[in-house]
Amino acid sequence: TLPCLPGARPCIPKDFGHGSLVCVCNATYCDTLDPLVLPAPGSYVKYESSKVGKRLERSEGKFQSSLRTPGLLLTLNISTLYQHVKGFGGSLSDAAAVNILKLSQPAQDNLLRSYFSESGIEYNLIRVPMACSDFSVRPYSYDDVPDDYELKHFRLVDEDVKMKV
């Protein structure tokens, strides 16, 4: 396991053609972010990615109390809360798991650290599809026996045992 390095490591872009840029993440290098620091009251931090090459580019700004500013007006009422955010994350599909498992162990460590660690984007939730999805390598279910309402033939398949559980 590679140590988690403090401070940001910049994106090393790799072009896949057709305007598709990704950041290199392999056994020896993966971009990281600076540790998150909450902004001062009345200010905000924005992270922006774009097709032209921005990759979680950090910028700061201040909220304005004046309603005279032209353009989009976003009103925040911090005294009223409508919902609680439990966290942020993504989906771990069969296709994602197949590709992650094809990486070397150091590359897997770097990739997972870039998603889940404090030097990454700090995911804390993952959605795992039950049985196959449109990102599976083949169609399958947990019980293909017709009329098996008692689920006597229910079984996890290799994809679940090797990649999801």
N, C-alpha and C positions, 0 to 999 in steps of 0.2 A: 504494500500500500504506500502510495506516495504521500509525503506530508502536505498539509494544506498550507499554502503560502499566503502570508498577509498581503493586502494591497491588490490593486487591479493588475491583471495581465491583459493586454489588448487583444482584440480579435485579429487573427491572421486569416484574411479572407481567401476563400477558394471559389473560383468561378465554375459553375456547372453549365454555363451557357444559357442563353435565352434570358439574361438578367437575373439568374438565380445564384446568389452569393450565399455561402455558409461560412461559419467560423471553423477553423481547423481544431479538432479535438482528437488527439491520438494518445499513444502510450507515453509520450514525453512532454506534451504541451496541450493545454486547454485554457481558453480565455477565462478570466474571473472578474468579479466586480469588487470594488472597494467595499469594506463593511458598511452596512446601512447605518446612517446617522439621521435621526429624525430632525427635520428642519425646525427652525425657531417658529414660535407662534406668529401667524400672519404671513408665513411664507410656505412654499411648496417645493418639492423635488419632482422632476419629470424625467422618465427614462424613455427614449425614443429609438425605434428601429425603423429602417426604411429600405426600399428596394435599391436605392442609390448607394448604400453602404453603411448607413448608421447602424450600429449594433449596441443596443441598450446604452445609448449616449446620454449621459447625465447632464441636466441643466437645472438651474434654480430660478425661482421667481418669487415675487411678493404679491399677495392678494391685494386688490385695491378696494377701498371702501366707497369710492365714488361711483355713482350710477351714470356719470357723464361720459364714460369711455365708450367710443363707438365699437360696433361689432358684437360678437357673441357675448351674452351675459350669463354667467353661471352663478347662481345664488346658493351658498352653503349655509344651512342652519344647523350648527353643531349642537344645538340644545335639544333637537328632536332626532331620535334614532329610530329608523324603521326596520332595520334588520341587522343581524350580527354576521360578520364574515368569519367563517370558520377557518378559511385558509385558501390557498391557491395550488393548482396542480394541473395535471394532464391525464391522458389516457395511456395505459400500457397495453397495447394491442398485441396480437400474435406477431404481426409484422415487425413491430418495434422490438419485441423480445428476440425474434429470430436474428435481427441485425445486431442487437446488443451482444448476444451470445457468440456472434462471429468475431467480435473484437478480442484482442488479447486482454488478459486480466488487468494490466496497468491501464489500458485504454478504457476498459469498462469502469475501473475505479475513477478515472478522470471524468468520464461522461456522467456517471451517477453523482459525483461530487459537484459537477457543474449545475445539476438540477436541485440537489437536496441540501447542500452545505451552506454555511454562512458566507463562503467565498463564491457561491453560485447564486442562483435565483431563489433559493430557499423554498422549493415546493414542500408542502406538508400534507398534500392529499394526492391520491392516485385513483383513477377509475379503471377497473379491470373488467372487460366485457365477460359476461357469462357465456360459455360455449363459443361458437364461432361468431365472427362479425365480418363486415365487408373488408377487413384488413387481415383476414386469416388466409393461410395458404391452401386450405381446402374446406369444404362445408362439413360440419359435424354438429352433433347434439349430444346430450348426456343420456338420452334414452330413445333409440330409434325403433323400439318395438311397439307396434300399434296397440292401442287399448291397454297399455300397461299403467293403469291408474294408481297402482300401489308402488310404482317405480321399482319393481324387483330387478330390473335390468339397468338401473341408473349406474353410470360409471363415469369417472373423470377420464379424459383422454390424455394421451402423451403430451399434447400441447399445454394442457393445464398443469399437469404434474411437473413437467420440465421447465415451463416458462412463466407460469402465473402464480403457483402456490409457493 
